[in-house]
């Protein structure tokens, strides 16, 4: 026999307004204009300008001001059930539009791209006198070239693909012959199957009468493993050359491009960084302002509000007419609500950005005053969250993909967040400061005898930084600095 029971539970849910605010908060300034344009296109009740109808403003603020009073506490907000809200008849036509910047690409900065590498290679393929079959094979090979310029798929697999997809039967020898022609294209080294072949392809285009080029070809051809491990003494003995000749050959090799696909006509891109905040020093007083693009002028359409009043006063006699009027009123109300929510979310975004940035400037006051990186204090997301009385996730969304313009240059906000390293004096030093010292030590080390992680640890300990060797290795890797053996130079 079934037993019925009644349970009461308390759940935390986000309202549609809060979802919209969260998405807008993590968008960088460079993307905000596009997001606003998208909203203006889909919502006729939203307009650009400052002249807001006071009557509309009062009417809708009474309905939604309570929701926004607790916006910063959306993690603990007991708002409306989003699913239930969107299922209501009055709001069935309204949905939240994606804002582009999700969790998976929040660290990605906007770029501007030109023609692709594949397009350039296909164009160069057309200059060869190939028949229809050979051209199809060439296009298949070009399609197998990866972004860095290498073709890593086995030729046998490419042959099988052509048999199944294009009914063209070929073999590895024919593929290798056409690939050799593709490897003559620009940029030099394109279509290589490994690093060794990539370097040799570039060396083959240099003047073989130069002795250093001859030595470089010998090194890559016969002593590639020794070269990658920087066993220069062994190479020198085997080739029977002096120090100067070896240095010249190594210089030729190190000037080659290990990733030819990243240059040339193909995949060239230009990245840009737009500051979300501007910090200026006015006689010792730090002023923080938002980029003007973060404060767009938006308003609710007066004509749409008047339209709602008109339909409300319309005679509703007649079932068919009443149904039509009800649908129209619902649509107009949806758009007015969406416009008001969007404007409020933009305003809340401005306030949250400014409040967070002011807390960061206050925490790192000495740095913003002088630009001295050694004065950066250890700072984590929790430190700022406590100061502004917001959740850590809110600070994280502000810090991601945002930048600040100072008198000393443009810095991403993530730059100011770092762990603390204890010192002999009992104070904490920023890991950023330790990384700068570590980089200076490596930059000034003897090139023929680079410092190991153990030696770097001892030097830092002598300077008063209590740091372990594994932490030195971690910071070195974060700085993209190889181990001592690979930093060795002649």
Secondary structure, 3 states (H helix, E strand, C coil): CCCCCCCCCCCCECCHHHHHHHHHHCCCHHHHHHHHHHHHHHCCCEEECCCCCHHHHHHHHHHHHHHHHCHHHHHHCECCCHHHHHHCHHHCCCCCCCCCCCHHHCCCCCEEECCCHHHHHHHHHCCCCCCHHHHHHHHHHHHCCCCCCECCCCHHHHHHHHHHHCCCCCCHHHHHHHHHHHCCCCCCCCCECCHHHHHHHHHCCCCCCCHHHHHHHHHHHHCHHHHHCCCHHHHHHHHCCCHHHHHHHHHHHHCCCCCHHHCCCCCCEEECCCCCEEEEEECCEEEEEECHHHCCCEEECHHHHHHHHHHHCCCCCCHHHHHHHHHHHHHHHHHHHHHHHHHHHHHHHHHHHHHHHHHHHHHCHHHHHHCCHHHCCCECHHHHHHHHCCCHHHHHHHHCCCEEEECCEEEEHHHHCECEEEECCCCEEEHHHHHHHHHHHHHCCCCCCCCCHHHHHHHHHHCCECCCHHHHHHHHHHCCCCCHHHHCCC
